[in-house]
Amino acid sequence: MSWSALPAAGPPSDPVTLDEAADRATDAAGWVEQNWSTWLSVGLRIVLIMVIALVLRHVIRRALTKLIERMNRSVQAVEGTALGGLLVNAERRRQRSEAIGSVLRSVTSFLILGTAALMMLGALNINLAPLLASAGVAGVALGFGARNLVTDFLSGVFMILEDQYGVGDTIDAGVASGEVIEVGLRVTKLRGDNGEIWYVRNGEVKRIGNLSQGWATAGVDVMVRPSEDLEKVRAVITQVTEKLAKDDPWSEKLWGPVEVLGLDSVLLDSMTVRLSAKTMPGQALSVERELRWRIKEAFDEAGIRIVGGLLPVTDGAPVADPAAGVSAPSALASPTSPQSLAASPLAPPQNLSK
């Protein structure tokens, strides 16, 4: 192999002279000298935007925290009073206020930091129009794709703000009912009467019946025989209800006197006396059971018979029923009945040859 077969090498690069290097350094120093003020102003603007955003975020979050603490103190002040009994308990109000505070703090941080980020990008002379357009398109697509999630979230926010229910309340949400054991912005957790746990999405709840706020009504129907003396029945029931209102713990569960509303219905074999009382929320069933128990004992002592009790004993021997020994008529008693015709012998033929 000869050296002539090798490819010819390119021309060697010209070495950088000292004067050219000095010129390039001078140009770079001049460019930096011309733009350092712009860089400094942009940097200071970004730092100022960041400092203002952080300070504003801290001040607003601290104000929200103070507001939540003041709400909790006001709730603790009315706890144990008559007004506190009509309202919800302090623990439930504390959880509600903490949830509201958490949502407000998160929204505040998102708005302030997001605005600060856009202002810093604008300070760097970055065109925000394509970014905002892309964010708008992405937001619309996300809204259509996660509309159920957005609906659940917004329903949870308004549910917490309006204080529709809270932890410890017994509610009827339509799709499920039970005691609220956890409240979230997307899902509410209920415990049913049999111990089952229901996970109800907030967006699916169309109507809510809260059985733990305000007061409850206990209603009892007492059915007695039509022959009983109504004044005596009223006197016995009034004596029972007055004693119940003085005994513990029923005196706390009853928020008003037990009222005898009067006769609700009168039938041939019974008449119904209706009672009603305003009770503590969630205690109506226990008050009704205790009322029935005491009324039954008082009626037994007073000799008042309720429907379904023992029949009164009559003097003398019972009169026998004259129709008890008569048997039912037989179908064979009538010669024209189908049963008699079927049982009768057949007649011999008339034209028999001998």
Secondary structure, DSSP 8 states (H G I E B T S, - for coil): --GGGS-----------HHHHHHHHHHHHHHHHHHHHHHHHHHHHHHHHHHHHHHHHHHHHHHHHHHHHHHHHHHHHHTTSHHHHHS--HHHHHHHHHHHHHHHHHHHHHHHHHHHHHHHHHHTT---HHHHHHHHHHHHHHHHHTHHHHHHHHHHHHHHHHT---TT-EEE-SS-EEEEEEE-SSEEEEE-TTS-EEEEEGGG----EESSSS-EEEEEEEEE-TTS-HHHHHHHHHHHHHHHHHSTTHHHHBSS--EEEEEEEE-SS-EEEEEEEEE-TT-HHHHHHHHHHHHHHHHHHHT--BTTS-----SS-----TTTT-----GGGSTTSHHHHHHS-----S----
